[in-house]
Amino acid sequence: MHDEKVYLSGYIDLPEERLEELSAALAEHVRLTQAEPGCIKFAARPSDSMPGRFMISEVFESESALAAHNLRMQQADWPKISKGVPRDITRKDHEA
């Protein structure tokens, strides 16, 4: 059976001077994304080794579920709030 799930993983680095504000916004972003149809997993966990770094793990059931997520993000607060914050999130071929 062909697995059409979409996996993404990486990190986002929240600057210390905005950590409280961005952590709250990130938690809301995670909550909203987890409620989306087609979202299997969406997690942001603090790194044990680097303050302000959150490890990101995403699994969507299909390309269309990811596309719907990206469409919702065009109207969401998170991209505006976190603009310019360093991040590196890439597509994987399996869950990290």
C-alpha positions as CSV (number, residue, x, y, z in Angstrom):
1,M,0.0,0.0,0.0
2,H,1.3,3.4,-1.0
3,D,1.9,5.7,2.0
4,E,0.8,9.2,1.0
5,K,1.4,10.8,4.4
6,V,3.5,13.9,4.5
7,Y,6.2,14.3,7.2
8,L,8.0,17.5,8.1
9,S,10.5,18.1,10.9
10,G,13.0,20.6,12.0
11,Y,13.2,23.5,14.5
12,I,12.3,27.1,15.2
13,D,14.5,29.4,17.3
14,L,12.5,31.8,19.5
15,P,14.6,34.8,20.5
16,E,15.0,35.2,24.3
17,E,13.6,38.7,24.3
18,R,10.3,37.4,22.7
19,L,10.3,33.9,24.2
20,E,7.2,34.4,26.4
21,E,5.1,36.1,23.6
22,L,6.2,33.6,20.9
23,S,5.8,30.5,23.1
24,A,2.2,31.4,23.8
25,A,1.6,32.1,20.1
26,L,3.3,28.8,19.1
27,A,1.1,26.9,21.6
28,E,-2.0,28.4,20.0
29,H,-0.6,27.6,16.5
30,V,-0.1,24.0,17.5
31,R,-3.6,23.8,19.0
32,L,-5.2,25.1,15.9
33,T,-3.2,22.9,13.6
34,Q,-3.9,19.8,15.6
35,A,-7.6,20.5,15.1
36,E,-7.3,20.6,11.3
37,P,-8.8,17.7,9.3
38,G,-6.0,15.7,8.0
39,C,-3.5,16.6,10.7
40,I,-2.2,13.4,12.2
41,K,0.5,15.0,14.4
42,F,1.8,18.5,15.0
43,A,4.2,19.0,17.9
44,A,6.6,21.7,19.1
45,R,8.7,20.6,22.0
46,P,11.5,22.6,23.7
47,S,15.0,21.4,22.9
48,D,17.0,19.9,25.8
49,S,20.2,21.3,24.4
50,M,19.4,24.8,23.1
51,P,17.3,27.5,25.0
52,G,14.6,29.0,22.8
53,R,14.8,26.2,20.2
54,F,11.6,24.2,19.7
55,M,11.8,20.9,17.8
56,I,8.9,20.6,15.3
57,S,7.4,17.4,14.1
58,E,4.4,17.4,11.7
59,V,2.5,14.6,10.0
60,F,-0.4,15.2,7.6
61,E,-2.5,12.4,6.1
62,S,-1.9,13.6,2.5
63,E,-0.6,16.3,0.2
64,S,-4.1,17.8,0.1
65,A,-4.2,18.0,4.0
66,L,-0.9,19.8,3.9
67,A,-2.2,22.2,1.2
68,A,-5.3,22.9,3.3
69,H,-3.0,23.7,6.3
70,N,-0.9,26.0,4.2
71,L,-4.1,27.8,2.9
72,R,-5.3,28.3,6.5
73,M,-1.9,29.7,7.4
74,Q,-2.4,32.5,4.9
75,Q,-5.0,33.9,7.2
76,A,-3.5,32.9,10.6
77,D,-1.8,35.0,13.2
78,W,1.3,32.8,13.6
79,P,3.1,33.7,10.4
80,K,2.7,37.4,11.1
81,I,3.8,37.0,14.8
82,S,6.8,34.8,14.0
83,K,7.9,36.6,10.9
84,G,11.7,36.7,10.7
85,V,12.2,34.1,13.4
86,P,14.9,31.6,12.4
87,R,13.5,28.2,11.5
88,D,14.4,25.1,9.4
89,I,11.6,22.7,8.7
90,T,12.0,20.2,5.9
91,R,10.1,17.4,4.3
92,K,11.1,13.9,5.3
93,D,10.2,10.5,3.9
94,H,9.2,9.1,7.3
95,E,8.5,10.3,10.8
96,A,11.6,11.6,12.6
